[in-house]
């Protein structure tokens, strides 16, 4: 059951990231670019979570997951601060 939830979360985040990238491609607003990069990073984190918990059970990818999430959130935060000025 947990594998199914990880898979659905990964697919949902990828779909959301694709939708944000498409919105940025239609109207090149810089804030949408930062949001798209942040959500792409968060979807990568969800994919790494699925790989860590379901595919490679005996390999610990916790540090990679946390680094990916931290990088994505830093990019998102930087974009929000940069575009508010």
C-alpha positions as CSV (number, residue, x, y, z in Angstrom):
1,X,0.0,0.0,0.0
2,X,2.8,2.4,0.8
3,X,4.4,1.8,-2.6
4,X,1.2,2.8,-4.3
5,X,1.0,6.0,-2.3
6,X,4.6,6.9,-3.1
7,X,3.9,6.2,-6.8
8,X,0.8,8.4,-6.9
9,X,2.5,11.2,-5.1
10,X,5.4,11.1,-7.5
11,X,3.1,11.1,-10.6
12,X,1.0,13.9,-9.1
13,X,4.0,16.1,-8.5
14,X,5.4,15.4,-12.0
15,X,2.1,16.4,-13.5
16,X,2.0,19.6,-11.4
17,X,5.5,20.4,-12.5
18,X,4.7,19.9,-16.1
19,X,1.6,22.1,-15.8
20,X,3.7,24.9,-14.2
21,X,6.3,24.6,-16.9
22,X,3.6,24.8,-19.6
23,X,2.2,27.9,-18.0
24,X,5.6,29.5,-17.9
25,X,6.2,28.6,-21.6
26,X,2.9,30.4,-22.5
27,X,3.6,33.5,-20.5
28,X,7.2,34.0,-19.7
29,X,6.8,35.5,-16.3
30,X,10.0,35.2,-14.2
31,X,8.1,34.1,-11.1
32,X,6.6,31.2,-13.0
33,X,10.1,30.2,-14.0
34,X,11.2,30.0,-10.3
35,X,8.1,28.2,-9.3
36,X,8.6,25.7,-12.2
37,X,12.2,25.0,-11.1
38,X,11.1,24.6,-7.5
39,X,8.4,22.1,-8.4
40,X,10.7,20.2,-10.7
41,X,13.0,19.8,-7.8
42,X,10.2,18.7,-5.5
43,X,9.0,16.2,-8.1
44,X,12.6,14.8,-8.4
45,X,12.5,14.4,-4.6
46,X,9.3,12.4,-4.8
47,X,10.8,10.2,-7.5
48,X,13.9,9.6,-5.3
49,X,11.6,8.8,-2.4
50,X,9.8,6.1,-4.5
51,X,13.1,4.7,-5.6
52,X,14.5,4.7,-2.1
53,X,11.5,3.1,-0.4
54,X,10.3,0.7,-3.1
55,X,13.0,-0.2,-5.7
56,X,16.2,-0.1,-3.7
57,X,15.1,-1.1,-0.3
58,X,18.6,-2.0,1.1
59,X,20.2,1.3,-0.1
60,X,19.7,4.4,2.0
61,X,19.0,7.4,-0.2
62,X,17.9,9.6,2.7
63,X,20.7,12.2,2.3
64,X,20.0,12.5,-1.5
65,X,16.3,12.9,-0.8
66,X,16.9,15.6,1.8
67,X,19.4,17.4,-0.4
68,X,17.1,17.4,-3.3
69,X,14.2,18.8,-1.3
70,X,16.4,21.4,0.4
71,X,17.7,22.6,-3.0
72,X,14.2,22.8,-4.5
73,X,12.9,24.8,-1.6
74,X,15.9,27.1,-1.6
75,X,15.3,27.8,-5.3
76,X,11.7,28.4,-4.7
77,X,12.4,30.7,-1.8
78,X,15.1,32.6,-3.7
79,X,12.7,33.1,-6.6
80,X,9.9,34.4,-4.4
81,X,12.3,36.8,-2.6
82,X,14.0,37.9,-5.8
83,X,10.8,38.6,-7.7
84,X,9.2,40.5,-4.8
85,X,11.7,43.3,-5.0
